[in-house]
Amino acid sequence: MQYTYIPKGTCSKQMIIDINEKDNTINSVKIIGGCPGNTVGVSKLVEGRKIQDVIKMLKGIPCGIKKTSCPDQLSKALEEIISNNV
């Protein structure tokens, strides 16, 4: 199932997340906006991983002086997915 999330407090504008609902893994993530190398890298690193593992790994990561980041926002998107569907 595919989900769209609008991040808050980051340069990225949208996250499109495809989830395998059978085993709660991430099929793919596309982050629109933000630092291209970093967002593509994060997207590739989370593919195939369990949602809960990715949340633990990325939650709370800041970007410079900001209290959030694209990885942190991805963890928030995944938490929202879990709370609405699992």
C-alpha positions as CSV (number, residue, x, y, z in Angstrom):
1,M,0.0,0.0,0.0
2,Q,1.3,3.5,-0.8
3,Y,1.1,6.4,1.6
4,T,1.9,10.1,1.1
5,Y,3.3,12.2,3.9
6,I,3.9,16.0,4.0
7,P,7.0,16.6,6.2
8,K,7.2,19.5,8.6
9,G,10.3,21.7,9.3
10,T,12.4,20.2,6.5
11,C,13.5,21.1,3.0
12,S,11.7,18.1,1.6
13,K,8.1,18.6,0.4
14,Q,6.7,15.2,0.2
15,M,7.4,11.5,1.1
16,I,5.8,8.7,-0.9
17,I,6.1,5.4,1.0
18,D,5.2,2.0,-0.3
19,I,4.6,-0.6,2.5
20,N,4.3,-4.3,2.3
21,E,1.4,-4.8,4.8
22,K,1.9,-8.5,5.0
23,D,5.2,-8.3,6.8
24,N,5.3,-4.6,7.7
25,T,8.4,-3.9,5.6
26,I,9.2,-0.9,3.4
27,N,9.1,-1.6,-0.3
28,S,10.3,1.9,-1.3
29,V,10.5,5.5,-0.3
30,K,10.6,8.5,-2.6
31,I,11.5,11.9,-0.9
32,I,10.7,14.9,-3.0
33,G,12.8,17.9,-2.2
34,G,15.6,18.1,0.3
35,C,19.3,17.2,-0.3
36,P,19.2,14.7,-3.2
37,G,22.1,12.6,-2.2
38,N,21.0,12.2,1.4
39,T,17.3,11.6,0.6
40,V,18.1,9.0,-2.1
41,G,20.6,7.4,0.3
42,V,18.2,7.2,3.2
43,S,15.5,5.8,0.8
44,K,17.8,3.0,-0.4
45,L,18.9,2.1,3.1
46,V,15.4,1.6,4.4
47,E,14.1,-0.6,1.6
48,G,13.3,-4.1,2.8
49,R,13.5,-3.2,6.4
50,K,10.8,-3.6,9.1
51,I,8.9,-0.4,9.8
52,Q,9.6,-0.5,13.6
53,D,13.4,-1.0,13.0
54,V,13.5,2.1,10.7
55,I,11.6,4.2,13.3
56,K,14.1,3.3,16.0
57,M,17.0,4.0,13.7
58,L,15.9,7.4,12.4
59,K,13.7,9.0,15.1
60,G,15.1,12.2,16.6
61,I,17.9,12.8,14.1
62,P,18.3,16.6,13.8
63,C,19.5,18.6,10.7
64,G,22.0,21.3,11.7
65,I,20.2,23.5,14.2
66,K,16.8,22.2,13.2
67,K,15.1,19.9,15.7
68,T,14.0,17.6,12.9
69,S,15.4,16.2,9.6
70,C,14.2,14.2,6.6
71,P,15.1,11.0,8.4
72,D,13.3,12.1,11.5
73,Q,10.2,13.1,9.4
74,L,10.3,9.7,7.7
75,S,10.2,8.1,11.2
76,K,7.1,10.3,12.0
77,A,5.5,9.2,8.7
78,L,6.1,5.6,9.6
79,E,4.7,6.1,13.1
80,E,1.6,7.6,11.5
81,I,1.2,4.6,9.1
82,I,1.5,2.2,12.0
83,S,-1.0,4.1,14.2
84,N,-3.6,4.2,11.4
85,N,-3.2,0.7,10.0
86,V,-1.6,-1.8,12.3
